[in-house]
């Protein structure tokens, strides 16, 4: 194999490696974004539950202890 062909093959291999690395990074980044979006949705649901619980608790304390307010 001629020296030029070896260099060309090495260059193609390097290009393919960079492309693969880029694709893997992009997939990892997308998975990370999806995971973050899932966490945000879970946290929003938790906040809604806490808010509803707080409202319910305040409603109960208003009825039992009207002088507090």
C-alpha positions in Angstrom: 0.0 0.0 0.0 1.4 3.4 -0.9 2.1 6.0 1.7 -0.6 8.3 0.4 -3.2 5.6 0.6 -2.2 4.9 4.2 -2.5 8.6 5.1 -5.8 8.8 3.3 -7.1 5.7 5.2 -5.9 7.2 8.5 -7.7 10.5 7.6 -10.9 8.7 6.8 -10.7 6.7 10.0 -10.1 9.9 12.0 -13.1 11.5 10.3 -15.3 8.5 11.0 -14.1 8.5 14.6 -14.9 12.2 15.0 -18.3 11.7 13.4 -19.1 8.8 15.7 -18.0 10.8 18.8 -20.2 13.7 17.6 -23.2 11.4 17.2 -22.7 9.8 20.6 -22.3 13.2 22.3 -25.5 14.5 20.6 -27.4 11.4 21.7 -26.1 11.8 25.2 -27.0 15.5 25.3 -30.5 14.6 24.0 -30.9 12.0 26.7 -29.7 14.4 29.3 -32.2 17.0 28.1 -35.0 14.4 28.2 -34.0 13.4 31.7 -34.0 17.1 32.8 -37.5 17.6 31.3 -38.8 14.5 33.1 -37.4 15.8 36.4 -39.0 19.2 35.8 -42.4 17.6 35.2 -42.0 15.4 38.3 -41.0 18.5 40.4 -44.0 20.5 39.0 -46.3 17.6 40.1 -44.7 17.6 43.5 -45.1 21.4 43.8 -48.8 21.0 42.9 -49.3 18.3 45.5 -47.6 20.4 48.2 -49.7 23.4 47.3 -52.9 21.4 47.4 -51.9 19.9 50.7 -51.0 23.3 52.1 -54.3 24.7 51.0 -56.2 21.8 52.5 -54.3 22.1 55.8 -55.0 25.9 55.9 -58.6 25.2 55.3 -58.8 22.7 58.2 -56.9 25.0 60.6 -59.2 27.9 59.6 -62.2 25.9 60.7 -60.6 24.6 63.9 -58.7 27.7 65.0 -60.3 30.7 63.5 -58.5 33.1 65.9 -55.1 32.2 64.3 -56.0 34.2 61.2 
